Amino acid sequence: MNTDVSKLLHDLKSKCASLKSAAELYKDCSPAERKEMLALMTAAAGEINRTVEALNKAA
């Protein structure tokens, strides 16, 4: 496996773990914090999508 693919997989695992953590914290947030958390989760999901697309191109 080349270095680019290894880096993309590492990035993907990290971003997925961050999104999972945010989802677990969401239920304990205040309404204002939930709005902010949703914005962060949306951004993280976009990053995950871009990483998967890059992985697809590298494969």
Secondary structure as UniProt FT lines:
FT   HELIX           3..26
FT   TURN            27..28
FT   HELIX           31..58
//
